[in-house]
Amino acid sequence: MTVSVCMIVKNEEKRLAACLDSLVPIADEIIVVDTGSTDGTKELAARYTDRIYDFPWIDDFAAARNFAFTKATMDYIYTADADEVIDEPNIALFRRVKALLPPETEIVQMHYLNLGEQNTVYNAKRELRPKLYKRLRTFEWVNPIHETVRLDPVVYNSDIEIRHNAEGHHAKRDLAAFRKALERGMRLDKTLHSMYAKELFIAGDEDDLREALPFFEGSAGDPSRSEDEHREARCVLARGYRLTGDTAKFVKFVLREVIASPCSEMCAEAGRYFYDSGDYAEALCWLNDAAFETEAVISVFSQGAETLSLLADCYEKTGDAGKAAEYRRMADEWEMPEMV
């Protein structure tokens, strides 16, 4: 089995060498598609491959990756980002997969290690992601009677771990891409709806939330959306209304959610509202519910260090130094869940 490594890059000269060094042992060819670098990215990439192509940036990551895939010639395509590294033990695992993978396998999933807790829109440190794809898929008939064409891909979950060494996040870039897509009239599918909500909740500021309110107001009332999407929308709206000072709408969405199906995001938003209002006793009730009594809809961070720190602040404000110290320690020790 042979592997084409396909990458899209822009201004990655600081991180690209470490990534490519780890890919050389597993790649039969390396394809680098540059979307407009102004630093030494292409010159650095040229030390590793002569398969370097320019692709004009059109605010579409899928278009750039599809272009990169058209340049691949090997059996499988491995898609990589410049801030990823595979260490020696996992290079050995990758080589073993190359040697032993059954030819009918169409997708290989690998464990993605999110090492920067605040630099991800995912809710765990370690999660399976599809990373290796069969370049040419064939269709075959299955079942001895009532035969049908097999449409579901054959997926193999490997033990390979990929280190994601994020330095800062790309929230502003990604949020701008979401806005441009919506301006073009694109309908966000369920996955993108969730990702937009997560980007806003984890890294969006007041301006980002304000600009997103019309979309999520429409989403919250769209009967064609799922209940999961409705809940995501209501969480975003609650935060947006709190940050923009629309108290009446904020209270409406919080009350509706906590009566129907409370979640940690809504409880945390209510706790922050009462904290900012100076009602620390009421804030304590909501923040405790956020941290310990409810589950997250969008982001586990609503149960995490920020909420626990706010609980500590509330206990300090109400004169309970012991509880304040306890929750400060819990905030310091909080970590993202290991897996989802």
Secondary structure as the mmCIF struct_conf table of DSSP 4:
data_model
#
loop_
_struct_conf.conf_type_id
_struct_conf.id
_struct_conf.beg_label_comp_id
_struct_conf.beg_label_asym_id
_struct_conf.beg_label_seq_id
_struct_conf.end_label_comp_id
_struct_conf.end_label_asym_id
_struct_conf.end_label_seq_id
STRN STRN1 VAL A 3 VAL A 9
BEND BEND1 LYS A 10 ASN A 11
TURN_TY1_P TURN_TY1_P1 GLU A 13 ARG A 15
HELX_RH_AL_P HELX_RH_AL_P1 LEU A 16 LEU A 23
TURN_TY1_P TURN_TY1_P2 VAL A 24 ILE A 26
BEND BEND2 ASP A 28 ASP A 28
STRN STRN2 GLU A 29 ASP A 34
BEND BEND3 THR A 35 THR A 35
BEND BEND4 ASP A 39 GLY A 40
HELX_RH_AL_P HELX_RH_AL_P2 THR A 41 ALA A 45
TURN_TY1_P TURN_TY1_P3 ALA A 46 TYR A 48
BEND BEND5 ASP A 50 ASP A 50
STRN STRN3 ILE A 52 ASP A 54
BEND BEND6 ASP A 59 ASP A 59
HELX_RH_AL_P HELX_RH_AL_P3 PHE A 61 THR A 70
TURN_TY1_P TURN_TY1_P4 LYS A 71 LYS A 71
BEND BEND7 MET A 74 ASP A 75
STRN STRN4 TYR A 76 ALA A 80
TURN_TY1_P TURN_TY1_P5 ALA A 82 ASP A 83
STRN STRN5 GLU A 84 VAL A 85
HELX_RH_AL_P HELX_RH_AL_P4 GLU A 88 LEU A 100
TURN_TY1_P TURN_TY1_P6 PRO A 103 GLU A 104
STRN STRN6 ILE A 107 ASN A 114
TURN_TY1_P TURN_TY1_P7 GLU A 117 GLN A 118
BEND BEND8 ASN A 119 ASN A 119
BEND BEND9 VAL A 121 LYS A 125
STRN STRN7 ARG A 126 LYS A 134
BEND BEND10 ARG A 135 LEU A 136
STRN STRN8 TRP A 141 VAL A 142
BEND BEND11 PRO A 144 HIS A 146
STRN STRN9 THR A 148 VAL A 149
BEND BEND12 ASP A 152 ASP A 152
HELX_LH_PP_P HELX_LH_PP_P1 PRO A 153 VAL A 154
STRN STRN10 VAL A 155 HIS A 164
BEND BEND13 GLY A 168 GLY A 168
HELX_RH_AL_P HELX_RH_AL_P5 ALA A 171 GLU A 183
TURN_TY1_P TURN_TY1_P8 ARG A 184 GLY A 185
HELX_LH_PP_P HELX_LH_PP_P2 MET A 186 LEU A 188
HELX_RH_AL_P HELX_RH_AL_P6 LYS A 190 ALA A 203
HELX_RH_AL_P HELX_RH_AL_P7 GLU A 206 ALA A 220
TURN_TY1_P TURN_TY1_P9 GLY A 221 GLY A 221
TURN_TY1_P TURN_TY1_P10 PRO A 223 SER A 224
BEND BEND14 ARG A 225 ARG A 225
HELX_RH_AL_P HELX_RH_AL_P8 GLU A 227 THR A 244
TURN_TY1_P TURN_TY1_P11 GLY A 245 GLY A 245
HELX_RH_AL_P HELX_RH_AL_P9 THR A 247 ALA A 260
BEND BEND15 SER A 261 SER A 261
HELX_RH_AL_P HELX_RH_AL_P10 SER A 264 ASP A 276
TURN_TY1_P TURN_TY1_P12 SER A 277 GLY A 278
HELX_RH_AL_P HELX_RH_AL_P11 TYR A 280 ASN A 288
HELX_RH_PI_P HELX_RH_PI_P1 ASP A 289 GLU A 293
BEND BEND16 VAL A 297 ILE A 298
HELX_RH_3T_P HELX_RH_3T_P1 VAL A 300 GLN A 303
BEND BEND17 GLY A 304 GLY A 304
HELX_RH_AL_P HELX_RH_AL_P12 ALA A 305 LYS A 317
TURN_TY1_P TURN_TY1_P13 THR A 318 GLY A 319
HELX_RH_AL_P HELX_RH_AL_P13 ALA A 321 GLU A 333
BEND BEND18 GLU A 338 GLU A 338
STRN STRN11 MET A 339 MET A 339
#
